[in-house]
Amino acid sequence: MSTWKTPQRIWLTGATSGIGEALARKLIAQGHHVVLSARNAEALDTLCQNQPNAHPLPLDISDRQAVLNAGTIIHERLGALDLALFNAGTCEYLDAQQFDMALVERVFAPNLFGTLYGIEAALPLLRAARQEGLPARLAATSSASAYVPLPRAEAYGASKAAVSYFLESLRLDLDQEGIDISLIHPGFVKTPLTEHNDFPMPMQVTAEQAADTIIEGLVKGRLDIHFPRRFTYWVKLLGILPPALRRQIGLRMTRAQRSRHEHLGIAKGIPAHCHCRQRH
Ligand SMILES: NC(=O)c1ccc[n+]([C@@H]2O[C@H](COP(=O)([O-])OP(=O)(O)OC[C@H]3O[C@@H](n4cnc5c(N)ncnc54)[C@H](OP(=O)(O)O)[C@@H]3O)[C@@H](O)[C@H]2O)c1
């Protein structure tokens, strides 16, 4: 398994479940100094139990002040950060017939704004690492859905596309400070987030496989960590097709979903193929 040559000071969000939990376990086992965040304080305590190099720091990533306070606590504890990895996120799918702005805001709050609050809090700590003459890296978990608009993914896909755009843009402006940025674009990963999806999830990988690929990509300094590649290359290709062709393929997916729902006897208008984890 890949790792860095020296112990890293890492802040990881979304550490209590799925991809983040698998990352947390591996980073702790590799001996890095890891600050772990999510809302579930009990789960964080369990992860950090008897692990002197792991520190629980519970927070709601969509609470800007809480995230800024976390930055101060990390500064007191570690002095600087070599890596800030913003992985916390949620997913709900939209039913366009019942356009639900509350749902959109619930998805954007952690996925986009939470990630940006994290960056705001982490930047001074990454700069502190640069002042020590060390490399510093920001990373965020976007999604392969950012590559191409998919049916019902208006809120989720747009929140992730915004993360990808924001960080790619930021990468250009932080280059002069020597702070690099890695974007993570997973395909389907078997986690609590996807366990209720009622549509096909081709080439799904485990959270452990995802974590190994992410750590390897971060160690190698990859700008775009996307996996599984046999899936993400197809999605990228779909993303560069002419809009008329993309619409045709998207509509075919929409029809397939509708007929699956009709077959299952799901009433029209009820967002039943909601799928990803609902709000806590
Ligand atoms: N699974 C996939 O197929 C897939 C594909 C592409 C991208 N992704 C992205 O990968 C990331 C991890 O997803 P996952 O599949 O591992 O999901 P997951 O098992 O549901 O884990 C999500 C993590 O985010 C934390 N979280 C959610 N809302 C939060 C909030 N407001 N404040 C702080 N922490 C919060 C959760 O912890 P608490 O509940 O304790 O707060 C949990 O630790 C997400 O950003 C997701 O969008 C997943």
The ligand as an SDF file (V2000), in Angstrom:
LIG
                    3D

 48 52  0  0  0  0  0  0  0  0999 V2000
  -20.2190    6.2830   -2.5340 N   0  0  0  0  0  0  0  0  0  0  0  0
  -20.1190    6.7010   -3.7830 C   0  0  0  0  0  0  0  0  0  0  0  0
  -20.4580    5.9660   -4.7610 O   0  0  0  0  0  0  0  0  0  0  0  0
  -19.5590    8.0650   -4.0850 C   0  0  0  0  0  0  0  0  0  0  0  0
  -19.3160    8.3860   -5.4350 C   0  0  0  0  0  0  0  0  0  0  0  0
  -18.8120    9.6380   -5.7310 C   0  0  0  0  0  0  0  0  0  0  0  0
  -18.5270   10.5340   -4.7260 C   0  0  0  0  0  0  0  0  0  0  0  0
  -18.7740   10.2030   -3.4300 N   0  0  0  0  0  0  0  0  0  0  0  0
  -18.4680   11.2040   -2.3990 C   0  0  0  0  0  0  0  0  0  0  0  0
  -17.5630   10.6340   -1.4620 O   0  0  0  0  0  0  0  0  0  0  0  0
  -17.7370   11.2530   -0.1950 C   0  0  0  0  0  0  0  0  0  0  0  0
  -17.9200   10.1750    0.8620 C   0  0  0  0  0  0  0  0  0  0  0  0
  -19.0890    9.4610    0.5240 O   0  0  0  0  0  0  0  0  0  0  0  0
  -19.4290    8.0190    1.1160 P   0  0  0  0  0  0  0  0  0  0  0  0
  -19.9870    7.2510   -0.0050 O   0  0  0  0  0  0  0  0  0  0  0  0
  -18.3010    7.4830    1.8940 O   0  0  0  0  0  0  0  0  0  0  0  0
  -20.6580    8.4340    2.0500 O   0  0  0  0  0  0  0  0  0  0  0  0
  -21.0690    8.0800    3.5540 P   0  0  0  0  0  0  0  0  0  0  0  0
  -20.7130    6.6740    3.8720 O   0  0  0  0  0  0  0  0  0  0  0  0
  -22.4650    8.5220    3.6850 O   0  0  0  0  0  0  0  0  0  0  0  0
  -20.1170    9.0500    4.4030 O   0  0  0  0  0  0  0  0  0  0  0  0
  -20.3220   10.4320    4.3980 C   0  0  0  0  0  0  0  0  0  0  0  0
  -19.4510   11.0300    5.4800 C   0  0  0  0  0  0  0  0  0  0  0  0
  -19.6520   12.4620    5.4800 O   0  0  0  0  0  0  0  0  0  0  0  0
  -20.0020   12.8760    6.7990 C   0  0  0  0  0  0  0  0  0  0  0  0
  -20.9050   14.0210    6.7080 N   0  0  0  0  0  0  0  0  0  0  0  0
  -22.0500   14.1360    6.0130 C   0  0  0  0  0  0  0  0  0  0  0  0
  -22.6180   15.3310    6.2200 N   0  0  0  0  0  0  0  0  0  0  0  0
  -21.8000   15.9910    7.0780 C   0  0  0  0  0  0  0  0  0  0  0  0
  -21.8500   17.2550    7.6920 C   0  0  0  0  0  0  0  0  0  0  0  0
  -22.8670   18.1120    7.4750 N   0  0  0  0  0  0  0  0  0  0  0  0
  -20.8390   17.6280    8.5150 N   0  0  0  0  0  0  0  0  0  0  0  0
  -19.8100   16.7790    8.7500 C   0  0  0  0  0  0  0  0  0  0  0  0
  -19.7110   15.5590    8.2100 N   0  0  0  0  0  0  0  0  0  0  0  0
  -20.6980   15.1670    7.3900 C   0  0  0  0  0  0  0  0  0  0  0  0
  -20.6610   11.6470    7.4460 C   0  0  0  0  0  0  0  0  0  0  0  0
  -20.4900   11.6590    8.8400 O   0  0  0  0  0  0  0  0  0  0  0  0
  -21.5940   12.0630    9.9430 P   0  0  0  0  0  0  0  0  0  0  0  0
  -22.8900   11.4630    9.5060 O   0  0  0  0  0  0  0  0  0  0  0  0
  -21.0260   11.4790   11.2100 O   0  0  0  0  0  0  0  0  0  0  0  0
  -21.5810   13.5510    9.9520 O   0  0  0  0  0  0  0  0  0  0  0  0
  -19.8180   10.5300    6.8590 C   0  0  0  0  0  0  0  0  0  0  0  0
  -18.6400   10.3820    7.6300 O   0  0  0  0  0  0  0  0  0  0  0  0
  -18.9570   12.1740   -0.3340 C   0  0  0  0  0  0  0  0  0  0  0  0
  -18.5150   13.5070   -0.5580 O   0  0  0  0  0  0  0  0  0  0  0  0
  -19.6570   11.6330   -1.5720 C   0  0  0  0  0  0  0  0  0  0  0  0
  -20.4310   12.6020   -2.2230 O   0  0  0  0  0  0  0  0  0  0  0  0
  -19.2830    8.9850   -3.0790 C   0  0  0  0  0  0  0  0  0  0  0  0
  1  2  1  0
  2  3  2  0
  2  4  1  0
  4  5  1  0
  4 48  2  0
  5  6  2  0
  6  7  1  0
  7  8  2  0
  8  9  1  0
  8 48  1  0
  9 10  1  0
  9 46  1  0
 10 11  1  0
 11 12  1  0
 11 44  1  0
 12 13  1  0
 13 14  1  0
 14 15  2  0
 14 16  1  0
 14 17  1  0
 17 18  1  0
 18 19  2  0
 18 20  1  0
 18 21  1  0
 21 22  1  0
 22 23  1  0
 23 24  1  0
 23 42  1  0
 24 25  1  0
 25 26  1  0
 25 36  1  0
 26 27  1  0
 26 35  1  0
 27 28  2  0
 28 29  1  0
 29 30  1  0
 29 35  2  0
 30 31  1  0
 30 32  2  0
 32 33  1  0
 33 34  2  0
 34 35  1  0
 36 37  1  0
 36 42  1  0
 37 38  1  0
 38 39  2  0
 38 40  1  0
 38 41  1  0
 42 43  1  0
 44 45  1  0
 44 46  1  0
 46 47  1  0
M  CHG  2   8   1  16  -1
M  END
$$$$
